[in-house]
Amino acid sequence: MIEIAGKQVLTEIGELVDPSRAALVIIDMQRDFVEPGFAFDRLGVDLSMYPPVRARIATLLAAARSAGVLVVHVQMTSLPGGRSESPAQLRFNLRLQRQGDITGGRFRFTEQGDAGHEFVTELAPLPGELVVPKWRSSGFWGTSLDLLLRSNGIETVVVAGCTTEGCVESTARDALFNDYYVVIVEDGVGSDDRAQHDASMLLMRHRFDIASTAGVEASWNVAASNRKAIA
């Protein structure tokens, strides 16, 4: 911690991810995005980056739970019949995926009630954990995320999930704009486009604190041990 303009500023990863002030925010780890046989896989999207990312997030999630870290699952959501998509959002989707699949009415993902909207099994929320539906790339835009974080005294968001250059970076930027410290778990985020993942990480390394899953877990494991000792 250092002092700037009379204000105490956290600078060390251990301080930033302390369970008393940090939340683990897991972005869009849903079947349509990362699971073989679901929407993006059917589009021919490269999912090869996700299996190791999923495994690392699962260990991070276990460490967070043991340490009493607030866990928030952000869930991309769309309504049947395109009722949640504006023309501008549809144009955005056109740029992301094959246009024929969209204009032909075949481009559906994370629709409420569909199996693809569900979280992957190993990252499913436990009873009582916060789930925040979102309708756009950022977990903050048009959602209750900021209210829930502030209601629980959170100062730092530890961000994991997908996709790096899309919903992860959008959420991280909005977190900063809402005055949260941001820690990106560099090996706990992934994309279906490695070049865009690398470009996004290059940008985020200059804007946010970056940590490995092992580094964050180490801090949380110490906190978990301390909790057990006190109990």
C-alpha angles and dihedrals in degrees: 000000000000134000121241123174089347093306128117110236122192113228109161123081091229090057094044096051097040107140091233091067109016134086126195106228112194113196124214101322089166132145096246091059105039111013124094112245096029134102104293094038089053088054089058094252117162108251096171094111094059108069095068091040091053091051093050093048089051092057090044090051091051090051091049092052093049092050095047094247114163108252122206123186112202112204124198108223137187132180126236116266094025092281093144095049122089121203088256091053091048089052088051090052090050090059092049101049143023107301095218091061091055102040090045091055095247098111105097125144140164091004115172110263096020122115089236090064090064124097118253111268100251092051099043115136120256119229108284096023115124119256117190118192114211132192102196137036096278119072088215101052111100093344140106094244097109092046092050094047094048092044088059097045095250120168101167132048116204104203128208134154138060151007104013098201094036126036095004095054093039091053092045093052093048090047089057092045087054089053101256124138109243127215116183115205096221097199092037096066127074146174142198088237115057094193092055090044090054092046092050093048090051089056096042094050087065094048110034141033111268125207138167123242088246091054095050092042090053091058093045093046090056089050090049091052090050090051091053092048092052092046 
